[in-house]
Amino acid sequence: QVQLVESGGGLVQAGGSLRLSCAASGSGFRINAMGWYRQGPGKQRESVAQITTGGSTNYADSVKGRFTISRDNAKNTGYLQMNSLKPEDTAVYYCAANDIYGVTYWGKGTQVTVSS
């Protein structure tokens, strides 16, 4: 059974930083491409950052220059470094990853709250 577990969320003041992790486990599962998404209060889930198997990245305009997505293939783990956080970054952050067959798996999310 494939599992993605996010960690690293919490409460931080505006201007602060957090690093989210997404650890993947499951027999034979290896992260292919992965991404981070978020859903703020009263908002739809949106894409935040994506990283391909080869390491190419893509970011939402709202986080460019502040967030960095990365991955450690040896640990089968992805990361989202979030700097210069703003109150509008407050959301539940989810990671999603697909395998080589294109099946997508989701984590249960981690809460990030940025106070002003």
C-alpha positions as CSV (number, residue, x, y, z in Angstrom):
1,Q,0.0,0.0,0.0
2,V,1.5,3.3,-1.1
3,Q,1.5,6.1,1.5
4,L,2.6,9.7,1.3
5,V,3.1,11.4,4.6
6,E,3.6,15.1,4.9
7,S,5.3,16.8,7.8
8,G,6.9,20.1,8.8
9,G,3.8,22.3,8.9
10,G,3.0,24.6,11.8
11,L,2.5,28.1,12.9
12,V,5.0,30.8,11.8
13,Q,5.0,34.6,11.8
14,A,5.0,36.4,8.5
15,G,8.4,36.6,7.0
16,G,9.4,33.2,8.5
17,S,10.3,29.9,6.9
18,L,9.1,26.3,7.0
19,R,10.3,23.2,5.3
20,L,7.7,20.6,4.4
21,S,8.6,17.0,3.7
22,C,6.7,14.3,1.9
23,A,7.9,10.8,2.6
24,A,6.7,8.0,0.3
25,S,6.5,4.4,1.2
26,G,5.0,1.2,-0.2
27,S,6.3,-1.9,-1.7
28,G,8.1,-1.1,-4.9
29,F,6.9,2.4,-5.1
30,R,9.3,5.1,-6.3
31,I,8.3,8.7,-6.8
32,N,8.3,9.6,-10.4
33,A,7.0,13.2,-10.7
34,M,5.6,15.0,-7.7
35,G,4.0,18.2,-6.6
36,W,2.8,20.3,-3.8
37,Y,-0.7,21.7,-3.6
38,R,-2.6,23.8,-1.1
39,Q,-6.1,24.6,-0.1
40,G,-6.7,27.8,1.9
41,P,-9.9,28.5,3.9
42,G,-12.8,28.8,1.6
43,K,-10.6,28.3,-1.5
44,Q,-10.1,25.6,-4.1
45,R,-7.1,23.4,-4.0
46,E,-4.3,24.9,-6.1
47,S,-1.0,23.8,-7.4
48,V,2.0,25.3,-5.7
49,A,5.1,23.6,-7.2
50,Q,5.9,20.7,-9.4
51,I,9.1,18.7,-10.0
52,T,9.7,16.1,-12.7
53,T,11.7,12.9,-12.6
54,G,14.6,14.8,-14.2
55,G,14.4,17.6,-11.7
56,S,12.7,20.3,-13.8
57,T,10.6,22.6,-11.6
58,N,7.5,24.8,-12.0
59,Y,6.0,27.2,-9.6
60,A,2.8,29.1,-9.1
61,D,3.4,32.8,-9.7
62,S,2.3,33.6,-6.1
63,V,5.3,31.6,-4.7
64,K,8.0,32.1,-7.3
65,G,11.2,33.3,-5.6
66,R,10.0,32.3,-2.2
67,F,9.4,28.6,-2.4
68,T,11.7,25.8,-3.6
69,I,10.7,22.3,-4.4
70,S,13.3,19.5,-4.3
71,R,13.6,15.8,-4.0
72,D,15.9,13.1,-2.6
73,N,15.5,10.1,-4.7
74,A,17.6,7.9,-2.4
75,K,15.2,8.7,0.4
76,N,12.1,8.7,-1.8
77,T,11.2,12.0,-0.3
78,G,10.2,15.4,-1.6
79,Y,10.5,18.8,0.1
80,L,9.1,22.2,-0.1
81,Q,11.2,25.0,1.4
82,M,9.0,28.0,2.1
83,N,10.7,31.4,2.8
84,S,9.3,34.9,3.3
85,L,5.9,33.4,4.2
86,K,2.8,35.6,4.0
87,P,-0.5,35.3,5.8
88,E,-2.1,34.4,2.4
89,D,0.1,31.3,2.3
90,T,-2.0,29.9,5.2
91,A,-3.5,26.6,3.9
92,V,-3.4,22.8,4.2
93,Y,-0.5,21.7,2.1
94,Y,-0.7,18.4,0.3
95,C,1.9,16.4,-1.7
96,A,1.0,14.3,-4.6
97,A,3.3,11.9,-6.5
98,N,2.8,9.5,-9.4
99,D,4.5,6.3,-10.2
100,I,6.0,5.1,-13.5
101,Y,2.5,4.0,-14.6
102,G,1.0,7.4,-14.0
103,V,-1.0,6.5,-11.0
104,T,-1.2,9.5,-8.6
105,Y,-1.2,9.2,-4.9
106,W,-2.0,11.9,-2.3
107,G,-0.9,12.6,1.2
108,K,-3.4,13.7,3.9
109,G,-2.0,17.2,4.2
110,T,-0.2,19.3,6.8
111,Q,-1.5,22.6,8.1
112,V,0.6,25.8,7.6
113,T,-0.6,28.9,9.4
114,V,1.1,32.2,8.9
115,S,0.3,35.0,11.4
116,S,0.6,38.6,10.6
